[in-house]
Each structure stands twice: as C-alpha cells, then as structure tokens.
C-alpha cells in the first residue's frame, strides 16, 4: 500500500480523493432526489470519468498506482483496441 503512495505526487492523490468525495456526494444526491431513476446512468458515467482522468491528468503508472491503493488491484485505464494483445 505504501508503495503506491510513493509513485503518485501528494497533490494528485488529494485531487483524486476530492474527485471521489464529489462523486459520492453526487451519487447520494441523485439517489435521494426525485431524479433517482437516473442513478444507474450516473454510475455508468463514472467509468468514462476515470478513463478521462487517466488519459489527460494522470500518467498510466499513476492511475495504476491509485487504483491499487483504492481497489487493491490494478485496473487498466487504457481502452481496448481490437486486434491488439
């Protein structure tokens, strides 16, 4: 766990945590509102958000390290390209 913290700058880790807090707040806000039917859509939009962050704000190595810290496993953020392995 400590190794992943050494691979990501502290301010980027704080930004990632802030984004997570905002997303959780948005999820609870949508779930408890009359627009609660769009809750699954909001969940689905979190995947492109992570892809966008991994593509433009974080390097691939930083995103992998953050995923290991948060999830405990590596999560690839690069989109699958047909025919490549």
Backbone as CSV, one residue per row, in Angstrom:
resi,resn,N_x,N_y,N_z,CA_x,CA_y,CA_z,C_x,C_y,C_z
1,UNK,0.826,-1.196,0.000,0.000,0.000,0.000,0.864,1.251,0.000
2,UNK,1.942,1.232,0.772,2.815,2.395,0.843,3.521,2.637,-0.485
3,UNK,3.813,1.577,-1.205,4.500,1.712,-2.485,3.691,2.546,-3.469
4,UNK,2.376,2.396,-3.487,1.554,3.174,-4.410,1.560,4.653,-4.047
5,UNK,1.714,4.965,-2.769,1.767,6.361,-2.365,3.064,7.025,-2.810
6,UNK,4.111,6.260,-2.965,5.390,6.810,-3.401,5.425,7.079,-4.901
7,UNK,4.520,6.469,-5.662,4.506,6.625,-7.117,3.658,7.803,-7.584
8,UNK,2.834,8.355,-6.717,1.925,9.432,-7.101,2.233,10.651,-6.230
9,UNK,2.291,11.807,-6.866,2.530,13.032,-6.110,1.378,13.271,-5.144
10,UNK,1.707,13.875,-4.016,0.719,14.065,-2.959,-0.471,14.890,-3.433
11,UNK,-0.225,15.958,-4.164,-1.335,16.808,-4.593,-2.231,16.092,-5.583
12,UNK,-1.657,15.187,-6.399,-2.507,14.423,-7.318,-3.364,13.412,-6.555
13,UNK,-2.813,12.857,-5.479,-3.592,11.947,-4.645,-4.736,12.710,-3.971
14,UNK,-4.463,13.931,-3.535,-5.512,14.748,-2.913,-6.603,15.113,-3.923
15,UNK,-6.201,15.444,-5.147,-7.188,15.748,-6.197,-8.053,14.516,-6.468
16,UNK,-7.439,13.333,-6.546,-8.181,12.100,-6.776,-9.180,11.862,-5.645
17,UNK,-8.748,12.080,-4.399,-9.637,11.905,-3.250,-10.783,12.910,-3.289
18,UNK,-10.493,14.146,-3.647,-11.533,15.166,-3.759,-12.553,14.790,-4.841
19,UNK,-12.077,14.288,-5.971,-12.985,13.854,-7.042,-13.860,12.705,-6.550
20,UNK,-13.283,11.778,-5.785,-14.071,10.677,-5.241,-15.153,11.189,-4.290
21,UNK,-14.815,12.145,-3.442,-15.795,12.698,-2.498,-16.927,13.387,-3.256
22,UNK,-16.585,14.151,-4.290,-17.610,14.826,-5.098,-18.508,13.797,-5.783
23,UNK,-17.914,12.737,-6.309,-18.712,11.701,-6.987,-19.649,10.989,-6.013
24,UNK,-19.163,10.678,-4.823,-20.024,10.036,-3.829,-21.152,10.978,-3.425
25,UNK,-20.834,12.261,-3.252,-21.872,13.245,-2.937,-22.909,13.341,-4.041
26,UNK,-22.448,13.334,-5.292,-23.381,13.378,-6.424,-24.254,12.127,-6.457
27,UNK,-23.656,10.971,-6.171,-24.430,9.725,-6.166,-25.519,9.761,-5.094
28,UNK,-25.182,10.182,-3.889,-26.182,10.273,-2.831,-27.229,11.330,-3.156
29,UNK,-26.787,12.443,-3.731,-27.735,13.491,-4.093,-28.742,13.025,-5.126
30,UNK,-28.266,12.319,-6.138,-29.170,11.816,-7.180,-30.071,10.721,-6.620
31,UNK,-29.489,9.833,-5.808,-30.263,8.712,-5.274,-31.411,9.183,-4.384
32,UNK,-31.182,10.234,-3.629,-32.198,10.708,-2.681,-33.099,11.794,-3.247
33,UNK,-32.963,12.093,-4.522,-33.786,13.132,-5.139,-34.912,12.493,-5.951
34,UNK,-35.849,13.306,-6.424,-36.892,12.771,-7.297,-36.324,12.211,-8.610
35,UNK,-35.112,12.607,-8.962,-34.478,12.105,-10.187,-33.710,10.815,-9.923
36,UNK,-34.091,10.080,-8.899,-33.396,8.861,-8.513,-33.370,7.775,-9.572
37,UNK,-34.246,7.896,-10.561,-34.270,6.887,-11.621,-33.022,6.947,-12.503
38,UNK,-32.322,8.075,-12.511,-31.120,8.193,-13.331,-29.868,7.756,-12.568
39,UNK,-30.039,7.223,-11.367,-28.913,6.757,-10.558,-28.006,5.784,-11.322
40,UNK,-28.549,4.779,-12.012,-27.669,3.879,-12.778,-26.881,4.605,-13.875
41,UNK,-27.466,5.625,-14.463,-26.766,6.388,-15.500,-25.578,7.128,-14.895
42,UNK,-25.769,7.664,-13.694,-24.685,8.363,-13.015,-23.559,7.383,-12.693
43,UNK,-23.903,6.185,-12.266,-22.888,5.151,-12.003,-22.098,4.851,-13.275
44,UNK,-22.791,4.720,-14.390,-22.130,4.401,-15.661,-21.208,5.530,-16.102
45,UNK,-21.556,6.781,-15.795,-20.705,7.904,-16.194,-19.398,7.966,-15.404
46,UNK,-19.296,7.229,-14.317,-18.051,7.217,-13.556,-16.928,6.511,-14.311
47,UNK,-17.255,5.551,-15.139,-16.222,4.850,-15.907,-15.541,5.761,-16.927
48,UNK,-16.290,6.507,-17.745,-15.598,7.445,-18.646,-14.836,8.529,-17.887
49,UNK,-15.329,8.909,-16.705,-14.617,9.902,-15.913,-13.239,9.388,-15.527
50,UNK,-13.159,8.145,-15.090,-11.866,7.562,-14.737,-10.978,7.447,-15.968
51,UNK,-11.551,7.099,-17.091,-10.771,7.000,-18.330,-10.221,8.375,-18.724
52,UNK,-11.039,9.405,-18.604,-10.599,10.765,-18.949,-9.492,11.223,-18.007
53,UNK,-9.662,10.955,-16.717,-8.612,11.323,-15.765,-7.315,10.589,-16.075
54,UNK,-7.426,9.309,-16.372,-6.247,8.512,-16.680,-5.605,8.892,-17.998
55,UNK,-6.347,9.478,-18.870,-5.830,9.842,-20.184,-5.172,11.221,-20.187
56,UNK,-5.756,12.187,-19.471,-5.299,13.569,-19.584,-4.658,14.146,-18.327
57,UNK,-4.991,13.651,-17.150,-4.500,14.266,-15.920,-3.413,13.434,-15.248
58,UNK,-3.584,12.132,-15.235,-2.634,11.225,-14.612,-1.883,10.459,-15.693
59,UNK,-0.648,10.060,-15.387,0.046,9.142,-16.283,-0.537,7.749,-16.054
60,UNK,-0.237,6.848,-16.955,-0.751,5.484,-16.835,-0.255,4.843,-15.533
61,UNK,1.009,5.068,-15.208,1.582,4.488,-13.999,0.930,5.059,-12.744
62,UNK,0.649,6.373,-12.754,-0.012,6.990,-11.601,-1.423,6.445,-11.426
63,UNK,-2.144,6.274,-12.517,-3.512,5.772,-12.423,-3.531,4.330,-11.934
64,UNK,-2.565,3.528,-12.386,-2.460,2.153,-11.899,-2.166,2.148,-10.396
65,UNK,-1.257,3.033,-9.953,-0.906,3.094,-8.535,-2.104,3.536,-7.698
66,UNK,-2.857,4.519,-8.171,-4.048,4.976,-7.456,-5.077,3.856,-7.401
67,UNK,-5.232,3.113,-8.481,-6.190,2.004,-8.499,-5.794,0.922,-7.510
68,UNK,-4.498,0.665,-7.407,-4.028,-0.341,-6.448,-4.299,0.141,-5.029
69,UNK,-4.067,1.427,-4.763,-4.320,1.965,-3.416,-5.799,1.896,-3.070
70,UNK,-6.659,2.236,-4.011,-8.095,2.303,-3.737,-8.729,0.924,-3.774
71,UNK,-8.463,0.163,-4.824,-9.154,-1.113,-5.046,-8.373,-2.322,-4.545
72,UNK,-7.072,-2.182,-4.417,-6.254,-3.318,-4.026,-5.797,-4.145,-5.214
73,UNK,-6.275,-3.807,-6.409,-5.868,-4.498,-7.627,-5.613,-3.470,-8.713
74,UNK,-4.802,-3.836,-9.683,-4.547,-2.944,-10.819,-5.731,-2.919,-11.761
75,UNK,-6.116,-1.734,-12.191,-7.235,-1.565,-13.108,-6.724,-0.805,-14.310
76,UNK,-6.825,-1.387,-15.479,-6.331,-0.736,-16.677,-7.252,0.401,-17.084
77,UNK,-6.656,1.537,-17.461,-7.448,2.683,-17.880,-7.328,2.934,-19.370
78,UNK,-6.537,2.124,-20.042,-6.404,2.296,-21.481,-7.526,1.537,-22.163
79,UNK,-8.194,2.156,-23.129,-9.293,1.472,-23.806,-8.781,0.304,-24.642
80,UNK,-9.585,-0.712,-24.758,-9.230,-1.890,-25.541,-9.248,-1.549,-27.010
81,UNK,-8.199,-1.943,-27.710,-8.148,-1.752,-29.154,-8.242,-3.125,-29.820
82,UNK,-9.186,-3.249,-30.728,-9.410,-4.521,-31.405,-8.152,-4.947,-32.144
83,UNK,-7.792,-6.205,-31.999,-6.665,-6.755,-32.726,-5.332,-6.582,-32.021
84,UNK,-5.293,-5.883,-30.887,-4.040,-5.706,-30.174,-4.031,-6.586,-28.931
85,UNK,-2.871,-7.187,-28.653,-2.746,-8.021,-27.454,-1.413,-7.856,-26.835
